[in-house]
């Protein structure tokens, strides 16, 4: 039984990390496009971010804190809305906030003693 639990925890961590990397990559791409004021490419990257977010939401919701997932969902939604209306500075702030939330999820799901005890 212990082997199954440890195996699932390890799989869950690596899968979570892969999903989080996809989210981080999309957010970084949006940030780069916003820095260059390339709104069309930023919107394309937002579409990709939404695809990654749908995957993350389906996978993470059963296993993680719903409050944290909801905050990230709202942040990703705000990024899309801010880019849509052309508010560069606000969108950049929201992208950085979303990136930080994703990093916190990775950190919390990591296999370490503080997460076990």
C-alpha positions as CSV (number, residue, x, y, z in Angstrom):
1,X,0.0,0.0,0.0
2,X,2.8,2.4,0.9
3,X,4.4,1.7,-2.5
4,X,1.1,2.7,-4.3
5,X,0.9,5.9,-2.2
6,X,4.5,6.9,-2.9
7,X,4.1,6.0,-6.6
8,X,1.0,8.1,-7.0
9,X,2.5,11.0,-5.1
10,X,5.6,10.9,-7.3
11,X,3.5,10.7,-10.5
12,X,1.3,13.5,-9.3
13,X,4.3,15.7,-8.6
14,X,5.9,15.2,-11.9
15,X,2.6,15.6,-13.8
16,X,1.8,18.8,-11.8
17,X,5.3,20.1,-12.6
18,X,4.8,19.5,-16.3
19,X,1.5,21.2,-16.4
20,X,2.9,24.1,-14.4
21,X,5.8,24.4,-16.8
22,X,3.3,24.7,-19.7
23,X,1.5,27.5,-17.8
24,X,4.7,29.3,-16.9
25,X,5.9,29.1,-20.5
26,X,2.7,30.6,-21.8
27,X,2.7,33.3,-19.2
28,X,6.3,34.1,-20.1
29,X,5.4,34.3,-23.8
30,X,2.6,36.7,-23.0
31,X,5.0,38.8,-21.0
32,X,7.5,39.0,-23.9
33,X,4.8,39.9,-26.4
34,X,3.4,42.6,-24.1
35,X,6.9,44.0,-23.6
36,X,7.2,44.3,-27.4
37,X,3.5,45.5,-27.6
38,X,2.8,42.7,-30.0
39,X,-0.9,42.4,-29.1
40,X,-1.8,39.9,-31.8
41,X,0.8,37.4,-30.6
42,X,-0.1,38.1,-27.0
43,X,-3.7,37.1,-27.8
44,X,-2.5,33.9,-29.5
45,X,-0.5,33.0,-26.5
46,X,-3.5,33.7,-24.3
47,X,-5.4,31.2,-26.3
48,X,-2.7,28.7,-25.7
49,X,-2.6,29.6,-22.0
50,X,-6.4,28.9,-21.8
51,X,-5.8,25.4,-23.3
52,X,-3.1,24.7,-20.7
53,X,-5.3,26.1,-18.0
54,X,-8.2,23.8,-18.9
55,X,-5.8,20.8,-18.6
56,X,-4.5,22.1,-15.3
57,X,-7.9,22.8,-13.9
58,X,-9.2,19.3,-14.7
59,X,-6.1,17.7,-13.2
60,X,-5.5,19.9,-10.2
61,X,-9.1,20.5,-8.9
62,X,-9.6,17.1,-7.4
63,X,-6.2,17.1,-5.6
64,X,-5.5,20.7,-4.5
65,X,-6.7,23.6,-2.5
66,X,-9.8,25.0,-4.4
67,X,-9.1,28.5,-3.1
68,X,-5.7,28.6,-4.7
69,X,-7.0,27.1,-8.0
70,X,-9.8,29.7,-8.0
71,X,-7.4,32.6,-7.5
72,X,-5.2,31.4,-10.3
73,X,-8.3,30.9,-12.6
74,X,-9.3,34.5,-11.9
75,X,-5.8,35.8,-12.5
76,X,-5.6,34.0,-15.9
77,X,-9.0,35.4,-16.8
78,X,-7.9,38.9,-15.9
79,X,-4.8,38.6,-18.0
80,X,-6.9,37.7,-21.1
81,X,-9.3,40.6,-20.4
82,X,-6.5,43.1,-19.8
83,X,-4.7,42.1,-23.1
84,X,-8.0,42.3,-24.9
85,X,-8.5,46.0,-23.9
86,X,-4.9,46.9,-24.4
87,X,-3.8,47.7,-20.8
88,X,-0.2,46.7,-21.0
89,X,1.0,47.6,-17.5
90,X,-1.9,46.1,-15.7
91,X,-1.6,42.9,-17.9
92,X,2.1,42.6,-17.0
93,X,1.3,42.9,-13.3
94,X,-1.3,40.2,-13.6
95,X,1.0,37.9,-15.6
96,X,3.6,38.2,-12.8
97,X,1.0,37.5,-10.2
98,X,-0.2,34.4,-12.1
99,X,3.4,33.2,-12.5
100,X,3.9,33.5,-8.8
101,X,0.7,31.6,-8.1
102,X,1.8,28.8,-10.4
103,X,5.2,28.6,-8.7
104,X,3.6,28.4,-5.2
105,X,1.5,25.5,-6.4
106,X,4.7,23.7,-7.6
107,X,6.4,24.5,-4.3
108,X,3.4,23.2,-2.2
109,X,3.1,20.0,-4.2
110,X,6.8,19.2,-3.9
111,X,7.8,16.0,-2.1
112,X,9.6,17.2,1.0
113,X,9.3,16.7,4.8
114,X,7.2,19.8,5.4
115,X,4.5,18.6,3.0
116,X,4.4,15.2,4.7
117,X,4.3,16.2,8.4
